[in-house]
Amino acid sequence: MSQILPFRFGSEVYTWFMSNNGQTHQGRLGHMIEVISKAGFTGIQPIFTWMGELIDPSLLEAKLNEQKIELAALALALDWNEAEETEREREVADHAISVLQKFPGAVLNTVQIPTGRHNLAERQQNLIKIVNRVSARAAEKGVPCSYHPNSPHTSIIRTAEDYKIVLESLDSSVTGWTPDVGHIINGGMDPLEKMKEYQSLINHVHFKDWDGSPEFALMGKGKVDLLGVTQWLKDINYSGWVICEDEGSEALEDPDFVTLHDGKWIQEELIPGLR
């Protein structure tokens, strides 16, 4: 990526997970690392429970070094539907934290798997408590954290009202916020306005595009003002990662193409448009 920016671009692996709920590309994290590197990205964010043998930090480090990219973050996606973490959820979270300790600076990106908007107020409070507790345990180990809301109709954190409740209750001493511009617009909000409102919490960023037909679009083909958001991040001297998590329908058939397209689009269209 040619222009000198205060932040770096990386890629998520959810683009591959979209196909057959991850079954099609199970165990292919090494391949994903290769494609992400070829696309020109300098970092990757795997899904922690979908890493195969590369969940071993030494194997992961070797593959990342081979492809000259960094571990930007790990997505910790769990149900978190009870008043407290279940025994398994705590075990998985602590395992993720232990892996991240081997990669200083890489972010624990907490995200709830959407399962419905029933018992909304109670479940939102439970989620806040759990995210804060997981983040506190990570912080004790020197691992930075960031909470990532999403926007399916079954998500308990998708509207402006939801964002206000949760973001204003995060323990900012142990976790930040990951604005995902596609999820924000899909929840009926303006991404840049929301990012400006809660700027102090931002320590990780996700990019995807959206066209409302019904939801997400190939990057650069939708209605998100990605140039405006990127310019603002540059202007405020944001220094974290911008992670591309493309959920365009093309990813169902060819996630390699989507990832290579995104890298090229960023380098040839997005960055040259910045002032």
JOJO-V205337 format. One record per residue. N is the residue number from 1. RES is the residue in one small letter. PHI is phi in whole degrees, -180 to 180 (999 if undefined). OMEGA is omega in whole degrees, -180 to 180 (NA if undefined). D_FIRST is the distance of its C-alpha to the first C-alpha in whole Angstrom. Layout:
N,RES,PHI,OMEGA,D_FIRST / N,RES,PHI,OMEGA,D_FIRST
//
This chain:
1,m,999,-161,0 / 2,s,-75,-176,4 / 3,q,-70,179,6 / 4,i,-76,-179,8 / 5,l,-123,179,9 / 6,p,-77,-180,12 / 7,f,-124,-180,11 / 8,r,-124,179,9 / 9,f,-101,174,8 / 10,g,-130,-178,11 / 11,s,-135,172,13 / 12,e,-83,177,17 / 13,v,-107,-180,20 / 14,y,-61,176,22 / 15,t,-54,177,21 / 16,w,-81,-177,23 / 17,f,-66,-177,26 / 18,m,-60,-176,27 / 19,s,-79,176,28 / 20,n,58,178,32 / 21,n,52,176,31 / 22,g,89,-175,29 / 23,q,-67,-176,32 / 24,t,-62,-174,30 / 25,h,-116,178,27 / 26,q,-57,175,29 / 27,g,77,-176,29 / 28,r,-111,-179,25 / 29,l,-61,178,23 / 30,g,-59,177,22 / 31,h,-64,180,21 / 32,m,-62,177,19 / 33,i,-59,180,17 / 34,e,-63,-179,17 / 35,v,-68,180,16 / 36,i,-62,176,13 / 37,s,-65,179,12 / 38,k,-61,-180,12 / 39,a,-72,178,10 / 40,g,98,177,7 / 41,f,-75,-180,8 / 42,t,-110,179,9 / 43,g,-149,-179,12 / 44,i,-137,173,15 / 45,q,-124,175,18 / 46,p,-77,171,21 / 47,i,-90,-169,25 / 48,f,-58,-177,27 / 49,t,-83,-175,30 / 50,w,-137,-174,28 / 51,m,-106,-179,27 / 52,g,60,-177,30 / 53,e,-68,-179,30 / 54,l,-78,170,27 / 55,i,-69,174,28 / 56,d,-73,-174,30 / 57,p,-56,-179,27 / 58,s,-69,177,28 / 59,l,-68,179,27 / 60,l,-64,-180,24 / 61,e,-60,-179,23 / 62,a,-63,-179,23 / 63,k,-68,179,21 / 64,l,-63,179,18 / 65,n,-64,178,19 / 66,e,-58,-176,19 / 67,q,-96,176,16 / 68,k,58,171,14 / 69,i,-130,-176,13 / 70,e,-110,168,15 / 71,l,-80,-180,18 / 72,a,-78,-175,16 / 73,a,-167,168,20 / 74,l,-122,175,23 / 75,a,-85,176,24 / 76,l,-101,-176,28 / 77,a,-106,-179,29 / 78,l,-134,-176,33 / 79,d,-70,-180,36 / 80,w,46,-177,38 / 81,n,-104,-179,40 / 82,e,-103,179,43 / 83,a,-67,177,44 / 84,e,-131,172,43 / 85,e,-60,170,41 / 86,t,-74,180,42 / 87,e,-59,180,43 / 88,r,-67,-179,40 / 89,e,-61,178,38 / 90,r,-66,179,38 / 91,e,-62,-180,38 / 92,v,-66,-180,35 / 93,a,-62,-179,33 / 94,d,-69,175,35 / 95,h,-65,179,33 / 96,a,-60,179,30 / 97,i,-62,-179,30 / 98,s,-65,176,31 / 99,v,-65,-178,28 / 100,l,-65,177,26 / 101,q,-62,179,28 / 102,k,-83,-177,27 / 103,f,-130,-175,23 / 104,p,-53,179,23 / 105,g,94,178,21 / 106,a,-68,-169,21 / 107,v,-95,168,22 / 108,l,-86,-175,25 / 109,n,-100,-176,24 / 110,t,-83,179,28 / 111,v,-148,179,28 / 112,q,-88,174,32 / 113,i,-73,-175,33 / 114,p,-69,179,34 / 115,t,-137,177,38 / 116,g,126,-177,40 / 117,r,-105,176,41 / 118,h,-74,180,44 / 119,n,46,-166,45 / 120,l,-59,-175,42 / 121,a,-61,-179,43 / 122,e,-64,-177,44 / 123,r,-71,176,41 / 124,q,-64,179,39 / 125,q,-66,176,41 / 126,n,-62,-179,41 / 127,l,-63,179,37 / 128,i,-56,-178,37 / 129,k,-62,-178,39 / 130,i,-69,179,37 / 131,v,-60,179,34 / 132,n,-64,-178,35 / 133,r,-72,177,37 / 134,v,-61,-179,34 / 135,s,-65,179,32 / 136,a,-65,178,35 / 137,r,-65,178,35 / 138,a,-65,-179,31 / 139,a,-60,178,31 / 140,e,-62,180,34 / 141,k,-97,178,33 / 142,g,82,-178,30 / 143,v,-102,178,27 / 144,p,-72,-177,25 / 145,c,-128,177,26 / 146,s,-153,-178,25 / 147,y,-93,-174,27 / 148,h,-118,173,25 / 149,p,-72,175,28 / 150,n,-134,-167,28 / 151,s,-133,173,30 / 152,p,-57,-179,32 / 153,h,-65,178,35 / 154,t,-95,180,37 / 155,s,-84,179,34 / 156,i,-88,178,36 / 157,i,-131,-176,33 / 158,r,-134,-176,32 / 159,t,-106,178,34 / 160,a,-58,179,34 / 161,e,-65,177,37 / 162,d,-60,-178,36 / 163,y,-60,-179,33 / 164,k,-60,-178,35 / 165,i,-62,-173,37 / 166,v,-81,-175,35 / 167,l,-63,180,32 / 168,e,-82,178,35 / 169,s,-115,175,36 / 170,l,-67,175,34 / 171,d,-81,-174,34 / 172,s,-69,176,31 / 173,s,-78,-178,32 / 174,v,-128,179,31 / 175,t,-147,171,29 / 176,g,-107,-178,26 / 177,w,-126,173,25 / 178,t,-103,172,22 / 179,p,-72,173,22 / 180,d,-105,-169,21 / 181,v,-63,179,21 / 182,g,-70,178,22 / 183,h,-69,-180,25 / 184,i,-63,-179,26 / 185,i,-68,178,26 / 186,n,-69,176,28 / 187,g,-92,174,31 / 188,g,90,-178,31 / 189,m,-117,174,30 / 190,d,-89,-174,27 / 191,p,-57,-176,24 / 192,l,-67,177,23 / 193,e,-61,-179,27 / 194,k,-67,179,27 / 195,m,-66,177,24 / 196,k,-66,-179,25 / 197,e,-63,-177,29 / 198,y,-118,-177,28 / 199,q,-55,-175,25 / 200,s,-64,-179,27 / 201,l,-90,-170,26 / 202,i,-71,173,23 / 203,n,-137,179,21 / 204,h,-164,-176,19 / 205,v,-137,174,17 / 206,h,-117,176,17 / 207,f,-109,162,16 / 208,k,-151,-179,18 / 209,d,-106,-171,20 / 210,w,-148,175,23 / 211,d,-130,178,26 / 212,g,71,-176,29 / 213,s,-124,-3,30 / 214,p,-87,-177,31 / 215,e,-137,-164,28 / 216,f,-93,-175,24 / 217,a,-131,173,22 / 218,l,-55,-175,19 / 219,m,-56,-178,16 / 220,g,91,-178,16 / 221,k,-107,-176,20 / 222,g,-110,-171,22 / 223,k,-109,178,23 / 224,v,-75,178,21 / 225,d,-80,-177,20 / 226,l,-65,177,16 / 227,l,-65,180,15 / 228,g,-62,179,18 / 229,v,-65,-179,17 / 230,t,-64,178,14 / 231,q,-61,179,15 / 232,w,-63,178,18 / 233,l,-61,177,16 / 234,k,-66,-177,14 / 235,d,-64,-180,18 / 236,i,-89,179,19 / 237,n,63,175,17 / 238,y,-59,-172,17 / 239,s,-121,178,15 / 240,g,-92,179,16 / 241,w,-97,165,14 / 242,v,-110,-175,13 / 243,i,-104,178,14 / 244,c,-84,-180,14 / 245,e,-127,-172,18 / 246,d,-75,178,18 / 247,e,-117,174,22 / 248,g,-61,-175,22 / 249,s,-61,179,25 / 250,e,-61,-178,24 / 251,a,-67,179,23 / 252,l,-63,-178,27 / 253,e,-103,-172,27 / 254,d,-148,-179,23 / 255,p,-66,177,21 / 256,d,-63,179,19 / 257,f,-58,-178,18 / 258,v,-61,-179,17 / 259,t,-66,178,15 / 260,l,-65,176,13 / 261,h,-60,-177,14 / 262,d,-63,179,12 / 263,g,-61,179,9 / 264,k,-67,-179,9 / 265,w,-63,179,10 / 266,i,-62,-176,8 / 267,q,-72,-172,5 / 268,e,-98,-177,9 / 269,e,-116,-173,11 / 270,l,-73,-175,10 / 271,i,-63,178,8 / 272,p,-62,180,10 / 273,g,-83,-178,13 / 274,l,-78,176,13 / 275,r,-83,NA,15
//
